[in-house]
Amino acid sequence: ATAAELPARTRLFARGFPSDGPQPPARVVPALALAWRTVVGEVGPALGLPASPGPRHPSDDLLERRYRVVADVQEHYYTAPPQIERGWREYLMDVDGRVYLDMVNNVASVGHAHPRVVEAATRQMHLLNTNSRFHYGGITEYGEKIAATLPDELDTVFFVNSGSEAVDLALRLAMAATGRRDIVAMREAYHGWTFASDAVSTSIADNPFALETRPDWVHTVAAANSYRGAHRDADAARYAPEAVADIDRIVAGGALPAGFVCETYFGNAGGVALPAGYLQEVYAAVRRHGGLAIADEVQVGFGRLGRWFWGFQEQGVVPDIVAAAKSIGAGHPLGAVITRREIADRYRTQGYFFSSTGGSPVSAAIGSAVLDVIQQEGLQDNARDVGAHLAARLEDLGTRHPIIGRVHGSGLYLGVEFVRDRETREPATAETAAICDRLLELGVIMQPTGDHQNVLKIKPPLCVTKESVDYFADALARTLETGW
Ligand SMILES: Cc1ncc(COP(=O)(O)O)c(C=O)c1O
């Protein structure tokens, strides 16, 4: 090059090109800048200038501000999370315009920004939103619709704002109806953060001290996990008689249970079906002692399992009290407890029930629209069909990758359990975290679950297409083949 002098303060744009390998585009989105810098190298030092400090993303400041103002324990996904500000169907978009496939969001049951839900919320917002002690059509119409999805005897609905509140109220209803305070709960479960729902939560992934710190009114039975735990595979049939014996022992020790609570399909373990007949035996035992059967359907209910609208249907039982939330509001804070009239009436012994915004006009309009969409757009069938296709793809991956110990689940509630050894089933915890991070780079939102955080929790919006789940299966295949 010929030496030339440029006037001072002339702006120079310099681009480096690697002598071989991929050629960089003229401009890249900030999310990809670091990766391209690795390929291209630093241009500054070649011109005798200091190296640039490297790209800094505007979201970095936002994250720092978040850490300053939001409680640390209020978690967010990922150490370096993309800043997601938009969603559509099963897709999420970050502020750089990168599109991610959302495979984890059971809260967004009908898909992000569903036009019917947006329209229902907007319309009702313009008309009226108020506390739910007023008399308006929405709460009644929505109550009737929810009750119609349940067996006839579950005819009375309470509205609250979240899953934690729904479980809390379900427990308090059982206590009020029986006049007792003891509760039997399945271990390794998460039921919420409020006082009572937290008391029956023993998942060590959510609280490492969970088992040692239970209040004296909480009694537990083993997690009926047929893949790991005391009884595996065909042996899992032993969980039910052992739980029954435990309940008998708890009663013999003087604690008469107000109720028994568990997820009707083991969501916290990654979508593991309870052993066949488990709830029939355990519900019968708790009822024999005068207690009530409480079903936590917060994750698994509402069509997600594909073949069954409610998880308890898979077990061939009818609970006394059902707690629902998450997907019923498609991201809007909404929870419901459904029970029999005589149980609901017993709450009066505790006083008067109201939840200011539970079932408010806007919440009821959204809940109604969500249920309509699930029913009219055939989303339960979609969960069954697309879920079966995805499960088959994951099973197929399992034949090539020994790290896949088992594919769990039903419909669009699936779990891929990673193990270091298929015999011992040692959980592949670190590997699962790394796989989730790699999947994010490949454009898929996925998170670990389970007490060992070694299961991919696959619970996308119910409208997810076959093409999208194929993208996820391909991304997982690529990760397992090329490393994480
Ligand atoms: C099974 C189950 N029950 C209850 C809850 C609590 O729901 P929320 O987070 O809406 O309070 C959760 C939340 O993850 C859950 O998974």
The ligand as an ORCA input file, in Angstrom:
! r2SCAN-3c Opt
* xyz 0 1
  C     -47.514    -27.750     39.606
  C     -47.497    -26.302     39.979
  N     -48.372    -25.847     40.894
  C     -48.391    -24.552     41.253
  C     -47.496    -23.639     40.724
  C     -47.531    -22.213     41.152
  O     -48.057    -21.421     40.141
  P     -47.770    -19.837     40.054
  O     -46.343    -19.692     39.609
  O     -48.761    -19.355     39.013
  O     -48.034    -19.239     41.377
  C     -46.576    -24.079     39.774
  C     -45.606    -23.123     39.178
  O     -44.631    -23.477     38.571
  C     -46.568    -25.441     39.403
  O     -45.711    -25.895     38.493
*
